[in-house]
Amino acid sequence: MYVLIKFSLLVGVILNSCVHIQTLSLAKTNSEMNVRQNQDIPTVEIPDVVTTDPKYRIDCSPDNDEYVSFCQLNLSKNRTSHLTPELCAARGCTWDANAKEAIPTCYIPKERGGYELKQGPTQVSSAMTVYTLTRHSSQSSRFSMFDHDIENLKVQVSTSGPDMIRMTIRNENAERYEVPVPIQWLPSTSPTSAPAKIKFQMTKTINNQIGLRILRTDDTQSLLFDTTFFANGFIYDDKFLQIITTIPSRNVYGFGENTHTSFRHILKGSQRYGIFARDQWPTGENENLYGTHPFYMVIEPNGQAFGVLIFNSNAQDYKLDEFDNDQAMLTYRTIGGVFDIFVFGGSTPEQVIRQYQTVIGKPYFPPYWAFGFQLCRYGYNTLDNMKAAMYRTLNASIPIDVHYGDIDYFHNQLDFTWNPVDFKGIPEYVDWLHANGMKFITMLDPAIDSEAPNYSPYTEGQKADVWIKWPERRNLQFNETGNRNLLGFVWPNGKTAFPDYFYPPTIDWWRTHILDYHKKLKFDGIWIDMNEPANFDTNRDKPWNWQRPEPWNLVCPTEDEILENPPYKTAICGDYISDKTVCMIAEQRAAGGKVYNHYDVHNLYGWSETVATLPIARALDNKRSVVISRSTFPTSGSISGHWLGDNTADWKHLKYNIIGMLEFNLFGIPYNGADICGFFADRTEQMCQRWMQLGAFNPFFRNHNGYKYGLHGDPFLDQDPAAFPELVVTSNRRAVELRYTLIPYLYTLFHRVHVSGGTVVRSMAHVFPTTPECWSLDEQFLWDSSLLIAPVIYENHLNKSLYLPPSERWYDFYSGEEIKILGNITVPAPLDFIPLYLRGGAIIPQQQSAMNTVESRRKPLFLTVALNYDQYAEGNLFWDDGESIDTYEKSIYNDFVFTYKSQRLTLEPWTYKYPQMGNHIKLEDIKIYGMTKAPTKILWGRQELTATTQWTFDNTKLVLSMTKLALNVAESHTFIFL
């Protein structure tokens, strides 16, 4: 009960908080403020290429989508081009009838647009400065794209330590919506021992238009963020905000959630990507997917890195283009809120992500079992079929930890139910899973059936008034409902209401029904889907799955409500912004009577549901538990994991798997992974075999497929790992067993990022940012910086081309043989094999595999030591009970440090406060790769190990193997090699 109360308080704090910089105790009285008027602001000369090359023109009619750069899936009927010279002139812009393809026909003149300095700088504190800007426009040179420009802006610049700067740009004269997601930002100046590494600078053009710069203070003076060259494109309209910055490199990564065909962004002929949470499966086009992550990272030509977060929750889009010879430029647009821009100076990629996570929170630490293999299908349709998939897996001796219930196990797709006929006995099945060391995770969708008879989640929700509402001024469904509840249609048979997770009584309602359900069905984790929130076919005649004779649907007032049809809709999919979701004029209520338009908080729906769900999941059994969410937002990674959505059984999606996994590590959600073997369509044997190999290195390792296309398609083939011929099953077993041997290492990596921040799965560029050959690589990746994974992701390929940086020492993971030919290499990769390599300098803890993690955690440990060129290596192992809450904070854990130096291997229990580990586990074997010569003897403490029986040395591969050690993990051990 204590945990439930504790997390209920946490939810209340989160949902009632909105951390704005002005809420901190930093303000001075007017007499104390240091106001420095008319300070010299440097005038920057715009390069001739920017003023003369048409490709740098700023579009004055972005709402017309002149060159069809918006969503390529379903272009809307209201986005055909209606450009005319008269419309262009009315906006104060220039018309060029001879403009070439991809060049704006109507563009903003350099002397118009942007803002001028009106007042400041005003020094509010040693860490905060404020400027006031006014529009650069006049009656004689009128310019306005949408006629609702904000006249005066307040720019608040603050620093936090030596390498983080925040620029918040607000309307000086009126409040605007700001993101109500709690973040951590502590303005502070750099200590004298650590001088500032980046600084803010305000600039101006010859036309007095203001530019905003963040630059490095080192010799490079690199301009990390600079709007000066495109100051005329700085627009701050009520429903259209635009900022354009140059980027000092072409190595740009991040932004999402979108499907990118490469990890490093394509700049030449690039697409514009929309960001707006949508029930949209990835296809490989520029569609907007489930989550919102306006964060990107850049690796500069010298290998330094920085990151930028644009903290905004409205619909938005971005486009990256080439700039000059070796740089890039970003055009970012949003249709609400404010500009709240954070710059993280790095200067390594890992430092950038750790700095980012000081703001959004460090990653969640899942329970140990959550790193085991997981199995799910939408379309089991009966308990017998569900059991059959499990029994096939177990009978094939394939380890497994988790089975899922998708919506097909519900009664009529109703949350908190199960089908009493087809899934009769599922509580007993879940009990059987537990008795055999496995877990069960249930799906919960937010949409609640309003028409199901005697359905307490709806009737109790109605009593507590927990639903998203129509505004009092405009309720299109009142004649039908007699209340303000906004109804849609998703999976249940009835029209659905949508819980408002901002509203505190909704949390109580949600908790009550989850806890009551758990009394009947002992699930171990919660999978929250459809939480963009999804609504089927909004504004159309009827939903695709509507089965009644009379058509019905949720229809939003798109013709006369600006929130439903804003002047600029961004590059998102659909005819209207409400496509596949609820209406933008819908209202959500927070504590204290605060009311939000869904227009502003749509992208926060999945986040708010996650905030509500995790404390409840952890209160079920007072254990760590796990929540997997489809829709995410910055900070989601501190409370949940994420799967990469409803992908397709298609070879190109293996690469999308890698890219998505890398991007979500940048976004602070390292516990992520794809639906292995694909959700849609029929798998092939070879593709699923290769995907299981890749999947074994997804932190979230789940094989999941769908049912069928639409209402009348044929069911997709089974794809659980044992539903194949014997050779493929054997290969799948090896892949899963390999994963299980590495879980101690993976668990340790997750503990490290939970405590210190950072990434778990890394790109080659992330680990080797000074190596240009690594900048574009996205078909190989690493766990941490030491284990290199090189999966085959193309059909019928029996070889793998990869890159091993010559600056490092590399070993074949399996044999320990050193790789002598480095750089670009091609290696054999038969169908049942995934190439893996160990980087010299690492010590990797492993454990014998078993049928689940309950069993594997009792098996002996072993170490793999890979020596670098200096004959040195190090590593560590974190161990606790694998499921209790806050074991690190409560000091109920073990932390082991392993070091090889000067022909001496030391194994130390640096912290040993979980003694139960020693009751079951011994360290049995140690392999050392890359010793320069065979030892003549090995001393273990005061004992000498017996050659041949306790150790052997392979003179060809230079691998030392020590076996049958049975080391007590509670004690320190030293091996000396003579």
Beta strands, then each sheet from edge to edge (+ up, - down):
strand 1: 34-35
strand 2: 94-95
strand 3: 106-107
strand 4: 115-125
strand 5: 128-135
strand 6: 152-159
strand 7: 164-171
strand 8: 198-204
strand 9: 210-216
strand 10: 223-226
strand 11: 235-237
strand 12: 240-247
strand 13: 251-258
strand 14: 272-275
strand 15: 288-299
strand 16: 305-310
strand 17: 316-323
strand 18: 327-334
strand 19: 339-344
strand 20: 374-377
strand 21: 402-405
strand 22: 439-444
strand 23: 448-449
strand 24: 487-488
strand 25: 496-497
strand 26: 525-528
strand 27: 587-589
strand 28: 595-597
strand 29: 627-629
strand 30: 641-643
strand 31: 672-673
strand 32: 675-676
strand 33: 702-705
strand 34: 761-762
strand 35: 781-783
strand 36: 787-789
strand 37: 799-804
strand 38: 810-812
strand 39: 823-828
strand 40: 836-839
strand 41: 842-847
strand 42: 861-866
strand 43: 873-879
strand 44: 894-901
strand 45: 904-912
strand 46: 922-929
strand 47: 938-940
strand 48: 943-944
strand 49: 951-954
strand 50: 959-962
strand 51: 967-968
strand 52: 973-977
sheet 1: 1+ 4- 5+ 6- 7+ 19- 16+ 15- 13+
sheet 2: 2+ 3-
sheet 3: 8+ 9- 10+
sheet 4: 11+ 12- 18+ 17- 14+
sheet 5: 31+ 30+ 29+ 26+ 22+ 21+ 20+ 33+ 32+
sheet 6: 23+ 25- 24+
sheet 7: 27+ 28-
sheet 8: 34+ 35- 36+ 40- 38+
sheet 9: 37+ 39-
sheet 10: 41+ 42- 46- 50+ 49-
sheet 11: 41+ 42- 46- 51+
sheet 12: 43+ 44- 45+ 52- 47+ 48-
end
